[in-house]
Amino acid sequence: MIPGRDCTIRKLDPQPEAGSDLWEGHTPGDGAIYVAPCTDTSAGATNDAVVGRVFWAQDQPEAIDPAVLAQRAVDKMLLRGPEIGITPKPGGTGVIGMPVYMWTATGPETFGPNSASASAGAVTVTAVAKVSKIVWSMGDGKSVVCTTAGTPYRKSYGSDPSPDCGHRYTRPSSTQGSGKYHVTATSTWTIDWAGGGATGQLTEVRNSAVDITVAEVQVVN
């Protein structure tokens, strides 16, 4: 059951006459016709509008909460952590004080939108997932919250800072025990779903990580 809504599946009474399209080619006695209405039972509701379906089934189907189907739809999706892009690149060396760019690939599995549906009886729920933010833990005790996928770095940008998702290190990574900064990017997936006369929102979290090296500027005399 959904709070504020009555979505109980029940047998249609009276049953349609033989030959009705509702029988979907079956005959009376071969299963039955059921109705799955969702009416608003909240305070002050008029119940004038009913959302649902009339359908044939061999046996009495069980009522199911659309929120359960929403989670099943989410389980069908492949939602990943960010496909990290960062300057300096892992394996290379950056310099303290220079702008660091962070970004992710923007495919359906790494940023969205990503969608899937799940059904049970007469109810179908569709869910759509998108990344609403990425929190970058930079390894130096600081975090950056980005609400975009970030901007991939290009050489033509020179020393300009990232327009939407960037950072600057003030200490070399040699101050870390590993000699590198461990950067973790955590995506929050916001998932809107609708179906069965209901709507809702779910949240999933995924993360990825890389290690980068940042050094002091070497001065040559």
C-alpha positions in Angstrom: 0.0 0.0 0.0 1.1 3.6 -0.6 0.5 6.1 2.1 -2.5 8.3 1.1 -3.5 6.0 -1.8 -5.6 2.8 -2.1 -4.0 0.6 -4.8 -5.5 -2.7 -3.8 -5.9 -5.1 -6.8 -9.4 -6.6 -6.8 -11.7 -8.7 -9.0 -14.0 -6.7 -11.2 -17.6 -7.1 -10.2 -19.6 -7.8 -12.2 -17.3 -9.6 -14.7 -17.6 -8.5 -18.3 -19.8 -10.5 -20.7 -18.2 -13.2 -22.9 -16.7 -11.7 -26.0 -15.6 -8.5 -24.3 -12.2 -7.2 -25.3 -11.3 -7.1 -21.7 -11.0 -10.9 -21.8 -8.0 -10.6 -24.1 -9.2 -13.7 -26.0 -10.0 -15.7 -22.9 -13.5 -16.8 -21.8 -15.4 -16.4 -18.6 -14.2 -19.1 -16.1 -10.7 -19.0 -17.7 -9.1 -16.7 -15.1 -10.8 -13.4 -14.3 -10.8 -9.7 -15.0 -9.1 -7.6 -12.3 -8.9 -3.9 -11.6 -5.9 -2.1 -10.1 -7.2 1.4 -9.3 -5.2 3.9 -7.2 -7.5 6.4 -5.5 -6.4 9.3 -3.3 -7.4 8.5 0.3 -5.6 11.4 1.9 -7.4 14.0 4.0 -9.6 16.3 1.9 -9.3 14.1 -1.3 -12.4 13.9 -3.5 -11.5 10.5 -5.1 -12.9 11.8 -8.4 -9.8 10.6 -10.2 -8.7 7.0 -10.4 -5.4 5.9 -12.0 -4.9 2.2 -12.9 -5.7 -0.6 -15.3 -8.2 -3.3 -15.9 -6.6 -6.6 -17.0 -7.0 -10.4 -17.3 -5.1 -12.8 -15.0 -5.2 -16.5 -14.4 -5.0 -16.1 -10.6 -5.6 -13.2 -8.2 -2.4 -11.1 -8.4 -0.9 -9.7 -5.3 -0.9 -5.9 -4.8 2.6 -4.4 -4.9 3.9 -1.1 -3.6 5.2 0.9 -6.6 8.2 1.9 -4.5 9.2 -1.8 -4.5 9.1 -1.8 -8.3 11.0 1.5 -8.3 13.9 -0.2 -6.5 13.7 -3.2 -8.9 14.1 -0.7 -11.7 17.1 0.9 -10.1 18.6 -2.6 -9.6 18.5 -3.1 -13.4 20.6 0.0 -14.0 24.4 0.0 -14.1 25.3 3.1 -12.1 29.0 3.6 -11.8 31.3 6.0 -9.9 32.8 8.9 -11.9 35.1 8.0 -14.8 37.7 10.3 -13.4 39.6 12.8 -15.5 42.1 15.0 -13.6 45.1 17.1 -14.1 47.8 16.2 -13.3 47.1 12.8 -14.8 47.9 9.7 -12.7 51.5 8.7 -13.5 52.4 12.4 -14.3 53.5 15.2 -11.9 51.7 18.4 -11.2 53.0 21.5 -9.5 51.7 23.2 -6.3 49.7 26.4 -7.0 48.7 25.3 -10.5 45.0 24.8 -11.2 43.7 21.2 -10.9 40.9 20.3 -13.2 38.5 17.4 -12.3 35.8 15.9 -14.5 34.0 12.7 -15.4 32.8 11.2 -18.7 29.1 11.9 -19.2 27.7 8.6 -20.3 24.5 7.0 -18.9 26.5 4.8 -16.5 28.8 7.6 -15.2 26.6 10.7 -15.1 23.2 9.9 -16.6 20.5 10.1 -17.5 20.0 6.3 -17.0 16.5 4.8 -17.1 14.8 1.4 -16.5 11.4 0.0 -15.8 10.0 -2.8 -13.7 6.5 -4.4 -13.8 4.3 -6.6 -11.7 0.7 -7.4 -12.8 -0.9 -4.2 -14.0 1.7 -1.9 -12.5 4.7 -0.6 -14.3 7.2 1.8 -12.7 9.9 3.8 -14.7 12.9 5.3 -12.9 15.3 7.9 -14.3 18.7 8.4 -12.6 21.0 11.4 -13.0 24.1 12.5 -11.0 23.1 15.6 -8.9 26.6 16.2 -7.5 30.1 14.8 -7.2 32.1 15.4 -4.0 35.9 15.3 -4.7 38.0 14.5 -1.7 41.4 15.8 -2.8 43.6 13.9 -0.4 44.9 17.1 1.3 42.0 17.3 3.8 39.9 19.5 1.5 36.8 18.6 -0.5 35.2 20.2 -3.6 31.5 19.8 -4.4 30.7 20.0 -8.1 27.2 20.0 -9.5 28.4 19.5 -13.1 30.4 16.8 -14.8 33.4 19.2 -14.8 35.4 20.6 -17.7 38.1 18.4 -19.4 41.5 20.2 -19.4 43.0 21.4 -22.7 46.5 22.8 -23.2 45.0 26.0 -24.6 43.6 26.7 -21.0 47.1 27.2 -19.7 47.1 28.3 -16.1 43.4 29.4 -16.1 41.4 27.7 -13.3 38.6 25.3 -14.1 35.3 27.2 -14.7 33.2 24.7 -12.7 35.2 22.0 -10.9 38.7 22.7 -9.8 41.3 22.9 -7.0 44.8 24.1 -6.1 47.3 22.2 -3.9 49.4 24.3 -1.5 51.6 21.5 -0.4 53.5 18.8 -2.4 52.2 15.2 -2.2 55.5 14.2 -0.7 54.0 15.3 2.6 51.7 12.2 2.4 53.0 8.9 3.6 52.4 7.3 0.2 54.0 10.3 -1.6 50.8 10.8 -3.5 47.4 12.4 -3.1 44.6 9.8 -3.0 41.7 11.6 -4.7 38.2 10.1 -4.3 35.2 11.2 -6.4 31.8 10.3 -4.9 28.7 10.7 -7.1 25.2 11.1 -5.7 22.7 9.7 -8.1 19.2 11.2 -7.7 16.5 8.9 -9.1 13.0 10.0 -9.9 10.4 7.4 -10.4 6.7 7.2 -11.4 4.1 4.5 -11.9 1.1 2.8 -10.3 -0.4 6.2 -9.5 2.6 7.2 -7.4 5.8 9.1 -7.7 9.0 9.2 -5.5 12.7 9.7 -5.4 15.6 7.5 -4.4 19.3 8.1 -3.9 22.3 5.9 -4.8 26.0 6.7 -4.1 29.0 5.5 -6.1 32.7 6.4 -5.9 36.0 6.1 -7.8 39.6 7.0 -6.9 43.0 7.8 -8.3 46.4 8.7 -7.0 48.3 11.8 -8.3 51.7 13.4 -7.6 52.1 17.1 -7.0 55.6 18.6 -6.5 57.2 21.9 -5.6 58.5 24.1 -8.4 62.2 23.3 -9.0 64.3 26.5 -9.2 67.4 26.3 -11.3 70.3 28.7 -10.5 
